[in-house]
């Protein structure tokens, strides 16, 4: 499980934090979009299912959004093909050579016009990784934690939130993580007490 990068607090009681790759790369912008033809895998120049964007093509397209000095050290792996239908999504992970941390990327189809598939990409932290971060953060405050459960993945889209319920021997509590955006491939968020 990747360990988060912690940044100094920018406001009290909020805690600014981030999770993802620390390589010197950038995503052109959180919520980037691209277009590709369904049924053709340009990475291998072969035909694929006309109702999908082939996994290899999707990986190539997503990797194309990553820029910067270390961009060539980043590998993008997607779970499979992307269905060419509005609202369909596919999960991808970006990793850097020699860095155990991962950045989660979700590709979502926005529109389909015959064979042209327009999709957006969004960075996110999984609910499980966010829960691990919150547990470490709370324990760093000297509080014993039995468990943490976060309601949702946390997108790099500013304003996106995930509520995390905390159980400890001393009682229960909650925090809310709110995304403030991204810095390259790192999702940046604030954590505040939610009662």
MDAnalysis code that builds the backbone (N, CA, C; Angstrom):
import MDAnalysis as mda
import numpy as np

u = mda.Universe.empty(585, n_residues=195, atom_resindex=np.repeat(np.arange(195), 3), trajectory=True)
u.add_TopologyAttr("name", ["N", "CA", "C"] * 195)
u.add_TopologyAttr("resid", np.arange(1, 196))
u.add_TopologyAttr("resname", ["UNK", "UNK", "UNK", "UNK", "UNK", "UNK", "UNK", "UNK", "UNK", "UNK", "UNK", "UNK", "UNK", "UNK", "UNK", "UNK", "UNK", "UNK", "UNK", "UNK", "UNK", "UNK", "UNK", "UNK", "UNK", "UNK", "UNK", "UNK", "UNK", "UNK", "UNK", "UNK", "UNK", "UNK", "UNK", "UNK", "UNK", "UNK", "UNK", "UNK", "UNK", "UNK", "UNK", "UNK", "UNK", "UNK", "UNK", "UNK", "UNK", "UNK", "UNK", "UNK", "UNK", "UNK", "UNK", "UNK", "UNK", "UNK", "UNK", "UNK", "UNK", "UNK", "UNK", "UNK", "UNK", "UNK", "UNK", "UNK", "UNK", "UNK", "UNK", "UNK", "UNK", "UNK", "UNK", "UNK", "UNK", "UNK", "UNK", "UNK", "UNK", "UNK", "UNK", "UNK", "UNK", "UNK", "UNK", "UNK", "UNK", "UNK", "UNK", "UNK", "UNK", "UNK", "UNK", "UNK", "UNK", "UNK", "UNK", "UNK", "UNK", "UNK", "UNK", "UNK", "UNK", "UNK", "UNK", "UNK", "UNK", "UNK", "UNK", "UNK", "UNK", "UNK", "UNK", "UNK", "UNK", "UNK", "UNK", "UNK", "UNK", "UNK", "UNK", "UNK", "UNK", "UNK", "UNK", "UNK", "UNK", "UNK", "UNK", "UNK", "UNK", "UNK", "UNK", "UNK", "UNK", "UNK", "UNK", "UNK", "UNK", "UNK", "UNK", "UNK", "UNK", "UNK", "UNK", "UNK", "UNK", "UNK", "UNK", "UNK", "UNK", "UNK", "UNK", "UNK", "UNK", "UNK", "UNK", "UNK", "UNK", "UNK", "UNK", "UNK", "UNK", "UNK", "UNK", "UNK", "UNK", "UNK", "UNK", "UNK", "UNK", "UNK", "UNK", "UNK", "UNK", "UNK", "UNK", "UNK", "UNK", "UNK", "UNK", "UNK", "UNK", "UNK", "UNK", "UNK", "UNK", "UNK", "UNK", "UNK", "UNK", "UNK", "UNK"])
u.atoms.positions = np.array([
    [0.866, -1.180, 0.000],
    [0.000, 0.000, 0.000],
    [0.898, 1.223, 0.000],
    [0.679, 2.166, -0.911],
    [1.521, 3.353, -0.963],
    [1.367, 4.220, 0.274],
    [2.437, 4.835, 0.676],
    [2.410, 5.759, 1.809],
    [2.188, 7.161, 1.274],
    [1.415, 7.951, 1.955],
    [1.119, 9.300, 1.488],
    [2.275, 10.260, 1.703],
    [2.255, 11.313, 0.933],
    [3.168, 12.416, 1.134],
    [2.437, 13.437, 1.980],
    [3.013, 13.827, 3.098],
    [2.345, 14.792, 3.974],
    [2.943, 16.171, 3.750],
    [2.073, 17.147, 3.731],
    [2.500, 18.524, 3.573],
    [2.080, 19.292, 4.821],
    [2.717, 20.422, 5.081],
    [2.350, 21.181, 6.272],
    [0.896, 21.637, 6.232],
    [0.323, 21.763, 7.405],
    [-1.055, 22.232, 7.519],
    [-1.145, 23.653, 7.005],
    [-2.222, 23.921, 6.227],
    [-2.400, 25.262, 5.698],
    [-3.441, 26.037, 6.468],
    [-4.249, 25.349, 7.255],
    [-5.241, 26.022, 8.081],
    [-5.640, 25.086, 9.202],
    [-6.026, 25.634, 10.313],
    [-6.430, 24.810, 11.438],
    [-7.947, 24.846, 11.514],
    [-8.644, 23.738, 11.766],
    [-8.126, 22.422, 12.078],
    [-7.865, 21.557, 10.854],
    [-7.861, 22.129, 9.674],
    [-7.650, 21.339, 8.459],
    [-6.210, 20.860, 8.385],
    [-6.049, 19.746, 7.749],
    [-4.735, 19.185, 7.498],
    [-4.634, 18.970, 6.006],
    [-3.642, 19.557, 5.351],
    [-3.452, 19.385, 3.918],
    [-2.565, 18.165, 3.724],
    [-2.973, 17.306, 2.820],
    [-2.237, 16.078, 2.592],
    [-2.344, 15.688, 1.136],
    [-1.563, 14.701, 0.755],
    [-1.625, 14.228, -0.619],
    [-1.248, 12.774, -0.705],
    [-1.784, 12.099, -1.687],
    [-1.461, 10.712, -1.956],
    [-1.184, 10.556, -3.439],
    [-0.089, 9.920, -3.791],
    [0.212, 9.540, -5.158],
    [1.700, 9.530, -5.411],
    [2.070, 9.487, -6.687],
    [3.469, 9.434, -7.080],
    [4.190, 10.732, -6.753],
    [5.436, 10.607, -6.382],
    [6.231, 11.783, -6.072],
    [7.170, 12.146, -7.219],
    [7.099, 11.448, -8.328],
    [7.965, 11.737, -9.468],
    [7.692, 13.137, -10.004],
    [8.692, 13.690, -10.676],
    [8.544, 15.039, -11.237],
    [7.791, 14.955, -12.559],
    [6.499, 14.750, -12.454],
    [5.641, 14.670, -13.632],
    [4.401, 15.509, -13.383],
    [3.650, 15.717, -14.419],
    [2.401, 16.460, -14.275],
    [1.340, 15.833, -15.150],
    [0.129, 15.870, -14.673],
    [-1.004, 15.546, -15.507],
    [-1.425, 16.887, -16.072],
    [-1.716, 16.955, -17.342],
    [-2.009, 18.248, -17.960],
    [-3.036, 19.015, -17.160],
    [-4.047, 18.348, -16.630],
    [-5.029, 18.952, -15.725],
    [-5.921, 17.850, -15.219],
    [-6.342, 17.951, -13.978],
    [-7.286, 16.962, -13.470],
    [-8.537, 17.086, -14.308],
    [-9.085, 15.974, -14.713],
    [-10.273, 16.010, -15.541],
    [-9.938, 16.243, -17.004],
    [-8.748, 15.840, -17.465],
    [-8.383, 15.954, -18.874],
    [-9.337, 15.122, -19.718],
    [-9.363, 15.415, -21.009],
    [-10.186, 14.604, -21.893],
    [-9.414, 14.294, -23.146],
    [-9.831, 13.221, -23.810],
    [-9.175, 12.794, -25.029],
    [-10.185, 12.174, -25.965],
    [-9.730, 11.834, -27.153],
    [-10.602, 11.222, -28.145],
    [-9.830, 10.114, -28.836],
    [-10.515, 9.022, -29.096],
    [-9.882, 7.889, -29.749],
    [-10.946, 7.168, -30.564],
    [-10.520, 6.430, -31.569],
    [-11.463, 5.658, -32.369],
    [-11.648, 4.283, -31.763],
    [-12.900, 3.887, -31.606],
    [-13.200, 2.538, -31.124],
    [-12.938, 1.557, -32.246],
    [-12.525, 0.365, -31.867],
    [-12.333, -0.690, -32.856],
    [-10.954, -0.743, -33.457],
    [-10.047, 0.162, -33.089],
    [-8.686, 0.141, -33.604],
    [-7.726, 0.345, -32.450],
    [-6.704, -0.478, -32.397],
    [-5.653, -0.331, -31.395],
    [-4.446, 0.237, -32.110],
    [-4.257, 1.567, -32.033],
    [-3.146, 2.190, -32.749],
    [-1.793, 1.810, -32.149],
    [-1.780, 1.356, -30.903],
    [-0.514, 0.942, -30.282],
    [0.038, -0.296, -30.981],
    [-0.860, -1.190, -31.415],
    [-0.412, -2.410, -32.094],
    [-0.846, -2.447, -33.546],
    [-1.581, -1.394, -34.012],
    [-2.082, -1.286, -35.381],
    [-2.915, -2.504, -35.776],
    [-3.774, -2.936, -34.852],
    [-4.649, -4.075, -35.128],
    [-6.087, -3.692, -34.847],
    [-7.010, -4.445, -35.451],
    [-8.436, -4.216, -35.213],
    [-8.812, -4.799, -33.860],
    [-9.747, -4.136, -33.181],
    [-10.273, -4.652, -31.924],
    [-11.785, -4.600, -32.000],
    [-12.463, -4.991, -30.957],
    [-13.917, -4.958, -30.901],
    [-14.390, -3.540, -31.191],
    [-15.288, -3.347, -32.196],
    [-15.725, -1.994, -32.537],
    [-16.509, -1.304, -31.415],
    [-16.951, -2.029, -30.423],
    [-17.681, -1.441, -29.313],
    [-16.799, -1.114, -28.127],
    [-15.472, -1.141, -28.321],
    [-14.552, -0.866, -27.216],
    [-13.332, -0.086, -27.691],
    [-12.673, 0.546, -26.719],
    [-11.337, 1.082, -26.923],
    [-10.414, 0.043, -26.304],
    [-9.520, -0.517, -27.106],
    [-8.639, -1.584, -26.634],
    [-7.802, -1.116, -25.442],
    [-7.542, -2.033, -24.536],
    [-6.772, -1.744, -23.328],
    [-5.450, -1.057, -23.660],
    [-4.712, -1.582, -24.630],
    [-3.410, -1.014, -24.979],
    [-3.544, 0.412, -25.503],
    [-4.599, 0.668, -26.298],
    [-4.828, 2.016, -26.817],
    [-5.190, 2.970, -25.688],
    [-6.022, 2.510, -24.771],
    [-6.406, 3.332, -23.626],
    [-5.174, 3.684, -22.792],
    [-4.319, 2.703, -22.537],
    [-3.095, 2.951, -21.767],
    [-2.211, 3.981, -22.460],
    [-2.095, 3.877, -23.793],
    [-1.292, 4.829, -24.562],
    [-1.888, 6.229, -24.469],
    [-3.212, 6.330, -24.617],
    [-3.873, 7.631, -24.562],
    [-3.734, 8.271, -23.169],
    [-3.956, 7.493, -22.103],
    [-3.846, 8.030, -20.741],
    [-2.406, 8.454, -20.468],
    [-1.431, 7.643, -20.873],
    [-0.021, 7.992, -20.664],
    [0.336, 9.282, -21.395],
    [-0.338, 9.568, -22.503],
    [-0.079, 10.782, -23.261],
    [-0.432, 12.058, -22.513],
    [-1.246, 11.956, -21.491],
    [-1.603, 13.128, -20.684],
    [-0.544, 13.444, -19.637],
    [0.390, 12.539, -19.425],
    [1.412, 12.708, -18.395],
    [2.625, 13.370, -19.031],
    [3.026, 14.514, -18.482],
    [4.140, 15.272, -19.035],
    [5.154, 15.549, -17.929],
    [6.273, 16.104, -18.277],
    [7.280, 16.497, -17.303],
    [8.569, 15.726, -17.481],
    [9.541, 16.077, -16.662],
    [10.885, 15.526, -16.776],
    [10.920, 14.012, -16.623],
    [10.073, 13.457, -15.755],
    [10.101, 12.017, -15.502],
    [8.973, 11.264, -16.203],
    [8.285, 11.906, -17.129],
    [7.123, 11.283, -17.769],
    [7.462, 9.952, -18.430],
    [8.673, 9.838, -18.981],
    [9.039, 8.590, -19.656],
    [9.302, 7.444, -18.678],
    [9.337, 7.720, -17.377],
    [9.529, 6.657, -16.384],
    [8.197, 6.144, -15.835],
    [7.083, 6.722, -16.305],
    [5.758, 6.360, -15.814],
    [5.146, 5.296, -16.706],
    [4.637, 4.249, -16.097],
    [3.941, 3.179, -16.811],
    [2.471, 3.241, -16.429],
    [1.590, 3.168, -17.416],
    [0.155, 3.156, -17.172],
    [-0.381, 1.782, -17.514],
    [-1.108, 1.180, -16.574],
    [-1.743, -0.125, -16.789],
    [-3.228, 0.005, -16.474],
    [-4.073, -0.380, -17.428],
    [-5.519, -0.344, -17.232],
    [-6.024, -1.773, -17.039],
    [-7.169, -1.897, -16.378],
    [-7.711, -3.221, -16.057],
    [-8.253, -3.955, -17.269],
    [-8.599, -3.244, -18.326],
    [-9.147, -3.895, -19.513],
    [-9.550, -2.869, -20.546],
    [-10.357, -3.315, -21.527],
    [-10.860, -2.428, -22.569],
    [-11.863, -1.448, -21.980],
    [-12.061, -0.321, -22.665],
    [-13.051, 0.678, -22.278],
    [-14.238, 0.542, -23.221],
    [-15.410, 0.198, -22.683],
    [-16.611, 0.084, -23.503],
    [-16.940, 1.426, -24.126],
    [-17.268, 1.416, -25.416],
    [-17.574, 2.650, -26.145],
    [-19.045, 3.008, -25.966],
    [-19.409, 3.331, -24.721],
    [-20.767, 3.795, -24.436],
    [-20.688, 4.863, -23.357],
    [-21.526, 5.885, -23.493],
    [-21.499, 7.006, -22.555],
    [-21.639, 6.525, -21.112],
    [-20.777, 7.045, -20.255],
    [-20.804, 6.698, -18.839],
    [-19.946, 5.504, -18.468],
    [-19.511, 4.727, -19.447],
    [-18.641, 3.576, -19.152],
    [-17.305, 4.091, -18.622],
    [-16.701, 3.337, -17.723],
    [-15.409, 3.764, -17.187],
    [-14.466, 2.575, -17.065],
    [-13.191, 2.899, -16.974],
    [-12.156, 1.882, -16.809],
    [-11.119, 2.436, -15.844],
    [-10.650, 1.567, -14.951],
    [-9.658, 1.947, -13.948],
    [-8.254, 1.688, -14.491],
    [-7.365, 2.641, -14.260],
    [-5.970, 2.529, -14.657],
    [-5.097, 2.924, -13.462],
    [-3.851, 2.500, -13.489],
    [-2.895, 2.827, -12.439],
    [-1.602, 3.285, -13.098],
    [-1.050, 4.398, -12.618],
    [0.240, 4.893, -13.088],
    [1.281, 4.592, -12.016],
    [2.410, 4.050, -12.447],
    [3.524, 3.775, -11.538],
    [4.814, 4.298, -12.173],
    [5.772, 4.640, -11.334],
    [7.073, 5.110, -11.812],
    [8.122, 4.055, -11.511],
    [9.117, 3.974, -12.377],
    [10.224, 3.041, -12.151],
    [10.829, 3.274, -10.775],
    [10.952, 2.218, -9.981],
    [11.607, 2.308, -8.686],
    [10.788, 2.959, -7.584],
    [9.529, 3.293, -7.845],
    [8.680, 3.936, -6.843],
    [7.482, 3.030, -6.582],
    [7.308, 2.558, -5.340],
    [6.207, 1.631, -5.060],
    [4.831, 2.301, -5.035],
    [4.786, 3.633, -5.011],
    [3.501, 4.321, -4.963],
    [2.797, 4.234, -6.309],
    [1.473, 4.326, -6.246],
    [0.650, 4.267, -7.441],
    [-0.285, 5.467, -7.466],
    [-0.655, 5.861, -8.669],
    [-1.688, 6.870, -8.846],
    [-2.835, 6.208, -9.575],
    [-4.038, 6.310, -9.001],
    [-5.224, 5.739, -9.636],
    [-5.807, 6.760, -10.600],
    [-6.168, 6.272, -11.784],
    [-6.742, 7.124, -12.827],
    [-7.986, 6.431, -13.358],
    [-9.074, 7.182, -13.453],
    [-10.322, 6.628, -13.995],
    [-10.605, 7.307, -15.332],
    [-10.762, 6.499, -16.393],
    [-11.155, 7.007, -17.711],
    [-12.656, 6.772, -17.858],
    [-13.402, 7.825, -18.208],
    [-14.860, 7.739, -18.330],
    [-15.286, 8.274, -19.692],
    [-16.092, 7.496, -20.404],
    [-16.585, 7.906, -21.719],
    [-17.605, 9.022, -21.541],
    [-17.374, 10.127, -22.226],
    [-18.279, 11.276, -22.183],
    [-19.270, 11.227, -23.343],
    [-18.768, 11.028, -24.563],
    [-19.640, 10.947, -25.741],
    [-19.095, 9.918, -26.721],
    [-19.992, 9.381, -27.534],
    [-19.621, 8.461, -28.607],
    [-20.317, 8.949, -29.867],
    [-19.523, 9.181, -30.913],
    [-20.060, 9.589, -32.203],
    [-19.519, 8.617, -33.240],
    [-20.344, 7.634, -33.591],
    [-19.945, 6.525, -34.452],
    [-18.742, 5.836, -33.825],
    [-17.560, 5.904, -34.465],
    [-16.383, 5.241, -33.908],
    [-15.540, 6.146, -33.021],
    [-15.870, 7.443, -32.941],
    [-15.094, 8.374, -32.129],
    [-15.603, 8.363, -30.693],
    [-14.687, 8.079, -29.778],
    [-15.016, 8.002, -28.357],
    [-14.273, 9.119, -27.636],
    [-15.025, 10.043, -27.042],
    [-14.436, 11.110, -26.227],
    [-14.527, 10.685, -24.771],
    [-13.403, 10.770, -24.068],
    [-13.384, 10.352, -22.672],
    [-12.643, 11.363, -21.823],
    [-12.948, 11.353, -20.534],
    [-12.241, 12.198, -19.578],
    [-11.440, 11.294, -18.651],
    [-10.398, 11.858, -18.053],
    [-9.643, 11.099, -17.060],
    [-9.608, 11.902, -15.774],
    [-9.600, 11.184, -14.674],
    [-9.602, 11.824, -13.366],
    [-8.719, 11.020, -12.420],
    [-7.866, 11.713, -11.690],
    [-7.063, 11.079, -10.643],
    [-7.944, 10.861, -9.432],
    [-7.659, 9.813, -8.662],
    [-8.404, 9.605, -7.430],
    [-7.605, 8.765, -6.448],
    [-7.991, 8.876, -5.174],
    [-7.447, 8.054, -4.098],
    [-8.541, 7.056, -3.740],
    [-8.213, 5.779, -3.658],
    [-9.225, 4.795, -3.288],
    [-9.669, 5.020, -1.851],
    [-10.885, 4.603, -1.548],
    [-11.409, 4.718, -0.180],
    [-10.502, 3.972, 0.800],
    [-9.968, 2.825, 0.382],
    [-9.090, 2.038, 1.260],
    [-7.776, 2.776, 1.539],
    [-7.172, 3.376, 0.507],
    [-5.920, 4.118, 0.709],
    [-6.166, 5.358, 1.566],
    [-7.307, 6.012, 1.360],
    [-7.659, 7.178, 2.167],
    [-7.843, 6.764, 3.630],
    [-8.495, 5.624, 3.858],
    [-8.694, 5.124, 5.229],
    [-7.348, 4.847, 5.900],
    [-6.400, 4.252, 5.165],
    [-5.064, 4.000, 5.719],
    [-4.383, 5.315, 6.102],
    [-4.504, 6.322, 5.217],
    [-3.901, 7.618, 5.503],
    [-4.524, 8.234, 6.750],
    [-5.857, 8.216, 6.837],
    [-6.550, 8.801, 7.989],
    [-6.145, 8.075, 9.270],
    [-6.052, 6.750, 9.229],
    [-5.631, 5.987, 10.410],
    [-4.239, 6.426, 10.855],
    [-3.302, 6.541, 9.901],
    [-1.948, 6.991, 10.234],
    [-1.962, 8.407, 10.807],
    [-2.763, 9.275, 10.206],
    [-2.855, 10.669, 10.651],
    [-3.398, 10.744, 12.082],
    [-4.480, 10.025, 12.362],
    [-5.099, 10.057, 13.696],
    [-4.160, 9.434, 14.729],
    [-3.531, 8.323, 14.394],
    [-2.574, 7.700, 15.318],
    [-1.392, 8.625, 15.569],
    [-1.028, 9.434, 14.575],
    [0.033, 10.421, 14.752],
    [-0.342, 11.510, 15.751],
    [-1.641, 11.623, 16.026],
    [-2.135, 12.572, 17.025],
    [-2.177, 11.933, 18.420],
    [-1.697, 10.675, 18.518],
    [-1.668, 9.979, 19.797],
    [-2.954, 9.248, 20.139],
    [-3.825, 9.028, 19.160],
    [-5.104, 8.350, 19.385],
    [-5.022, 6.934, 18.812],
    [-5.394, 5.952, 19.617],
    [-5.419, 4.568, 19.146],
    [-6.615, 4.381, 18.226],
    [-6.382, 3.749, 17.080],
    [-7.433, 3.535, 16.091],
    [-7.673, 2.039, 15.928],
    [-8.961, 1.635, 16.063],
    [-9.331, 0.249, 15.775],
    [-9.604, 0.057, 14.289],
    [-10.334, 1.011, 13.703],
    [-10.651, 0.907, 12.273],
    [-11.052, 2.269, 11.721],
    [-10.899, 2.392, 10.401],
    [-11.352, 3.574, 9.672],
    [-12.025, 3.082, 8.405],
    [-13.210, 3.619, 8.132],
    [-13.912, 3.325, 6.885],
    [-14.288, 4.631, 6.222],
    [-13.868, 4.798, 4.958],
    [-14.196, 6.003, 4.204],
    [-15.307, 5.676, 3.215],
    [-16.206, 6.645, 3.028],
    [-17.421, 6.418, 2.250],
    [-17.178, 6.230, 0.760],
    [-16.209, 6.928, 0.214],
    [-16.018, 6.924, -1.241],
    [-14.559, 7.121, -1.590],
    [-14.227, 6.805, -2.848],
    [-12.948, 7.221, -3.396],
    [-12.944, 8.746, -3.382],
    [-11.759, 9.352, -3.364],
    [-11.643, 10.807, -3.364],
    [-10.985, 11.253, -4.663],
    [-11.747, 11.944, -5.490],
    [-11.287, 12.445, -6.781],
    [-10.400, 13.666, -6.588],
    [-9.557, 13.946, -7.579],
    [-8.749, 15.170, -7.563],
    [-9.583, 16.387, -7.912],
    [-10.826, 16.191, -8.289],
    [-11.699, 17.321, -8.614],
    [-11.916, 18.172, -7.363],
    [-11.532, 19.448, -7.406],
    [-11.701, 20.297, -6.217],
    [-13.141, 20.269, -5.697],
    [-13.258, 20.103, -4.382],
    [-14.567, 20.060, -3.740],
    [-15.109, 18.666, -3.526],
    [-14.534, 17.656, -4.191],
    [-14.989, 16.287, -3.970],
    [-14.688, 15.905, -2.526],
    [-15.591, 15.161, -1.884],
    [-15.403, 14.804, -0.476],
    [-15.599, 13.314, -0.235],
    [-15.027, 12.853, 0.843],
    [-15.240, 11.501, 1.345],
    [-15.243, 11.575, 2.871],
    [-16.268, 11.023, 3.487],
    [-16.377, 11.005, 4.946],
    [-15.759, 9.710, 5.458],
    [-14.940, 9.833, 6.486],
    [-14.262, 8.676, 7.061],
    [-14.694, 8.516, 8.522],
    [-15.275, 7.365, 8.830],
    [-15.709, 7.026, 10.188],
    [-14.559, 6.340, 10.902],
    [-14.268, 6.792, 12.121],
    [-13.136, 6.289, 12.895],
    [-13.649, 5.626, 14.164],
    [-13.207, 4.386, 14.406],
    [-13.535, 3.695, 15.652],
    [-12.246, 3.544, 16.455],
    [-12.333, 3.891, 17.746],
    [-11.185, 3.750, 18.635],
    [-11.693, 3.242, 19.975],
    [-10.798, 2.754, 20.846],
    [-11.235, 2.300, 22.174],
    [-11.891, 3.427, 22.981],
    [-11.601, 4.669, 22.624],
    [-12.149, 5.813, 23.348],
    [-13.474, 6.307, 22.782],
    [-13.964, 5.693, 21.714],
    [-15.223, 6.115, 21.106],
    [-15.120, 6.197, 19.598],
    [-16.112, 6.838, 19.007],
    [-16.157, 6.958, 17.557],
    [-16.084, 8.417, 17.156],
    [-15.623, 8.655, 15.957],
    [-15.539, 10.000, 15.419],
    [-15.528, 9.934, 13.910],
    [-15.399, 11.071, 13.286],
    [-15.373, 11.122, 11.832],
    [-14.565, 12.326, 11.367],
    [-13.982, 12.197, 10.207],
    [-13.335, 13.307, 9.527],
    [-13.853, 13.341, 8.101],
    [-13.719, 14.493, 7.487],
    [-14.089, 14.618, 6.086],
    [-12.854, 15.055, 5.309],
    [-12.572, 14.327, 4.239],
    [-11.478, 14.692, 3.346],
    [-12.088, 15.431, 2.162],
    [-11.546, 16.589, 1.844],
    [-12.035, 17.395, 0.727],
    [-10.883, 17.680, -0.225],
    [-11.059, 17.285, -1.474],
    [-10.028, 17.504, -2.478],
    [-9.873, 18.986, -2.781],
    [-8.607, 19.404, -2.898],
    [-8.321, 20.771, -3.329],
    [-7.688, 20.771, -4.718],
    [-7.566, 19.590, -5.323],
    [-7.014, 19.479, -6.672],
    [-5.884, 18.481, -6.730],
    [-4.994, 18.712, -7.660],
    [-3.853, 17.818, -7.804],
    [-2.596, 18.626, -8.055],
    [-1.478, 18.007, -7.735],
    [-0.160, 18.548, -8.028],
    [0.546, 17.457, -8.799],
    [0.573, 17.573, -10.119],
    [1.089, 16.487, -10.940],
    [0.198, 15.276, -10.779],
    [0.767, 14.174, -10.387],
    [0.008, 12.931, -10.188],
    [-0.376, 12.728, -8.731],
    [-0.346, 13.782, -7.947],
    [-0.668, 13.689, -6.531],
    [-2.002, 14.368, -6.254],
    [-2.921, 13.642, -5.610],
    [-4.199, 14.205, -5.196],
    [-3.966, 14.942, -3.878],
    [-4.353, 16.217, -3.830],
    [-4.160, 17.035, -2.632],
    [-5.523, 17.218, -1.965],
    [-5.555, 17.066, -0.637],
    [-6.831, 17.195, 0.078],
    [-6.611, 17.718, 1.482],
    [-7.692, 18.281, 2.043],
    [-7.720, 18.726, 3.429],
    [-8.521, 17.732, 4.235],
    [-8.169, 17.580, 5.507],
    [-8.918, 16.727, 6.424],
    [-9.419, 17.612, 7.563],
    [-10.718, 17.551, 7.833],
    [-11.292, 18.310, 8.947],
    [-12.163, 17.381, 9.790],
    [-12.266, 17.720, 11.064],
    [-13.116, 16.966, 11.990],
    [-14.562, 17.093, 11.525],
    [-15.257, 15.955, 11.423],
    [-16.642, 15.964, 10.985],
    [-17.575, 15.472, 12.092],
    [-17.073, 15.417, 13.325],
    [-17.906, 15.037, 14.465],
    [-17.940, 13.633, 14.783],
])
